Amino acid sequence: MNTDTPNFDSLARAYRWLEYFSFGHMLERCRFHFLKRCLHARHALVLGDGDGRFTARLLALNPTVTIDAVDASPAMLAILRKRARQSSREADARLSTTEADIRRFTPPGHDYDLVISHFFLDCLTDDDLTTLIARLSPRMTKDAIWLVSEFCVPEEGWRRLGARMVIRSLYFAFAILTRLRVRRIPNYTQAFHHKGFHPVDKASYLGGMLVAEVWKRRSHQYS
Ligand SMILES: C[S@@+](CC[C@H](N)C(=O)[O-])C[C@H]1O[C@@H](n2cnc3c(N)ncnc32)[C@H](O)[C@@H]1O
């Protein structure tokens, strides 16, 4: 792995507990908010799923989906595979994992009808994200959806300051623990619009500090 790739290995085992300790089950609720929209997906690409809670749940609830999961952390991927096997007996046949830096990764499929990025786009810069969307877009089906869960700074109100402080603290912690170099959440809304996607559904948690969103390509953008 390149030296600029963040290393989440040391966090892998504790990741879930650190999350529950910091945010209770709010991130979990946000992650699973649009799960129902994934129940008929046929081929999913999961970006940076970490310890695999979403992947495992999707395998359990959708008996026919096949999933390609990519993450830079071998420790996270090991936990993801273990969790997937516990939730589905056919996990080995339906789940393929790749250890790679997503910024330099081209997925194997050409027919993804579901792309998932939960609390992962914040590990990318604006340029990384624009390039990633451009690379993945031709590999998605016409009706594909892209699920995003992300931290967000509310437009106004006292929560704005609180959200900024929380996000800044998280980046500070991840910079020390994982060597993540990104310092702010990329403007993924602009990047998606720029690449021909539009939002079709959205939910908020913690007064707007967490968002779950569904994006889809506009019909004239198919490649
Ligand atoms: C903040 S965690 C989010 C994990 C999970 N998606 C969730 O919902 O909690 C970010 C994950 O993305 C992975 N990651 C970060 N940057 C990456 C990159 N450039 N390429 C591949 N994986 C990356 C990390 O290893 C980690 O598992």
The ligand as an SDF file (V2000), in Angstrom:
LIG
                    3D

 27 29  0  0  0  0  0  0  0  0999 V2000
  -14.2040    5.7990    8.7440 C   0  0  0  0  0  0  0  0  0  0  0  0
  -14.1050    4.1180    8.2610 S   0  0  0  0  0  0  0  0  0  0  0  0
  -15.7820    3.7870    7.7690 C   0  0  0  0  0  0  0  0  0  0  0  0
  -16.0940    2.3280    7.8410 C   0  0  0  0  0  0  0  0  0  0  0  0
  -17.5400    1.9500    7.5100 C   0  0  0  0  0  0  0  0  0  0  0  0
  -17.8840    2.2330    6.1370 N   0  0  0  0  0  0  0  0  0  0  0  0
  -18.5360    2.5890    8.4070 C   0  0  0  0  0  0  0  0  0  0  0  0
  -19.6460    2.8250    7.9730 O   0  0  0  0  0  0  0  0  0  0  0  0
  -18.2510    2.8150    9.5810 O   0  0  0  0  0  0  0  0  0  0  0  0
  -13.2870    4.2560    6.7370 C   0  0  0  0  0  0  0  0  0  0  0  0
  -12.9330    2.9260    6.0900 C   0  0  0  0  0  0  0  0  0  0  0  0
  -12.4410    3.1990    4.7960 O   0  0  0  0  0  0  0  0  0  0  0  0
  -11.1810    2.6030    4.6000 C   0  0  0  0  0  0  0  0  0  0  0  0
  -10.4000    3.5310    3.7760 N   0  0  0  0  0  0  0  0  0  0  0  0
  -10.0330    4.7950    4.0680 C   0  0  0  0  0  0  0  0  0  0  0  0
   -9.3780    5.3470    3.0410 N   0  0  0  0  0  0  0  0  0  0  0  0
   -9.3270    4.3910    2.0740 C   0  0  0  0  0  0  0  0  0  0  0  0
   -8.7980    4.3490    0.7580 C   0  0  0  0  0  0  0  0  0  0  0  0
   -8.1600    5.4080    0.2060 N   0  0  0  0  0  0  0  0  0  0  0  0
   -8.9390    3.2020    0.0380 N   0  0  0  0  0  0  0  0  0  0  0  0
   -9.5810    2.1380    0.5750 C   0  0  0  0  0  0  0  0  0  0  0  0
  -10.1030    2.1180    1.7860 N   0  0  0  0  0  0  0  0  0  0  0  0
   -9.9850    3.2340    2.5490 C   0  0  0  0  0  0  0  0  0  0  0  0
  -10.5840    2.3920    5.9700 C   0  0  0  0  0  0  0  0  0  0  0  0
   -9.6690    1.2980    5.9820 O   0  0  0  0  0  0  0  0  0  0  0  0
  -11.8300    2.1450    6.8270 C   0  0  0  0  0  0  0  0  0  0  0  0
  -12.1560    0.7920    6.8650 O   0  0  0  0  0  0  0  0  0  0  0  0
  1  2  1  0
  2  3  1  0
  2 10  1  0
  3  4  1  0
  4  5  1  0
  5  6  1  0
  5  7  1  0
  7  8  2  0
  7  9  1  0
 10 11  1  0
 11 12  1  0
 11 26  1  0
 12 13  1  0
 13 14  1  0
 13 24  1  0
 14 15  1  0
 14 23  1  0
 15 16  2  0
 16 17  1  0
 17 18  1  0
 17 23  2  0
 18 19  1  0
 18 20  2  0
 20 21  1  0
 21 22  2  0
 22 23  1  0
 24 25  1  0
 24 26  1  0
 26 27  1  0
M  CHG  2   2   1   9  -1
M  END
$$$$
